[in-house]
């Protein structure tokens, strides 16, 4: 992996890990409560991030395999 890409990947990975660690003490109610009517709750945000990362991974894998 290119050094600049690897560095950025590791920064993102550290942020992801720190975010998940920060959520460890929250209850199921806290994770599923929306701050207001038009907002997402924490679980919805995490699911969106997961699906976005999965789609990005699948796209990159497809492009690499097409070479």
Secondary structure per residue as TSV (DSSP state, phi and psi in degrees):
chain	resnum	aa	ss	phi	psi
A	1	X	-	360.0	140.3
A	2	X	-	-60.1	141.6
A	3	X	H	-57.9	-42.1
A	4	X	H	-67.4	-38.2
A	5	X	H	-70.0	-41.8
A	6	X	H	-61.9	-41.9
A	7	X	H	-61.8	-45.6
A	8	X	H	-66.6	-40.0
A	9	X	H	-59.3	-45.2
A	10	X	H	-64.3	-35.6
A	11	X	H	-64.5	-45.6
A	12	X	H	-61.7	-42.2
A	13	X	H	-63.8	-41.5
A	14	X	H	-63.8	-39.8
A	15	X	H	-64.4	-40.4
A	16	X	H	-63.0	-46.9
A	17	X	H	-63.1	-44.8
A	18	X	H	-62.5	-39.4
A	19	X	H	-63.1	-47.2
A	20	X	H	-64.0	-39.3
A	21	X	H	-62.4	-36.7
A	22	X	H	-67.4	-19.7
A	23	X	H	-93.2	-7.7
A	24	X	T	-54.0	-39.4
A	25	X	T	-84.8	-1.6
A	26	X	-	-80.9	147.3
A	27	X	-	-82.5	166.7
A	28	X	H	-59.8	-36.8
A	29	X	H	-65.2	-42.8
A	30	X	H	-64.3	-39.1
A	31	X	H	-69.0	-27.4
A	32	X	H	-104.6	0.9
A	33	X	-	-86.5	130.1
A	34	X	-	-84.8	137.3
A	35	X	S	-65.1	-31.4
A	36	X	S	-156.4	175.1
A	37	X	T	-58.6	-39.1
A	38	X	T	-91.9	6.5
A	39	X	S	-104.2	165.8
A	40	X	-	-94.2	152.4
A	41	X	-	-85.7	175.5
A	42	X	H	-61.5	-41.9
A	43	X	H	-62.1	-41.1
A	44	X	H	-64.5	-40.1
A	45	X	H	-64.5	-45.5
A	46	X	H	-63.4	-39.7
A	47	X	H	-63.7	-42.1
A	48	X	H	-61.2	-44.7
A	49	X	H	-62.6	-43.2
A	50	X	H	-60.1	-48.4
A	51	X	H	-65.8	-35.9
A	52	X	H	-65.1	-43.8
A	53	X	H	-65.9	-40.0
A	54	X	H	-62.7	-45.0
A	55	X	H	-63.1	-40.3
A	56	X	H	-63.7	-44.4
A	57	X	H	-60.8	-46.2
A	58	X	H	-63.4	-38.6
A	59	X	H	-64.9	-46.6
A	60	X	H	-63.6	-41.1
A	61	X	H	-61.4	-42.8
A	62	X	H	-61.8	-44.4
A	63	X	H	-65.2	-40.0
A	64	X	H	-66.4	-43.2
A	65	X	H	-69.8	-22.2
A	66	X	T	-76.3	-14.4
A	67	X	-	-69.5	360.0
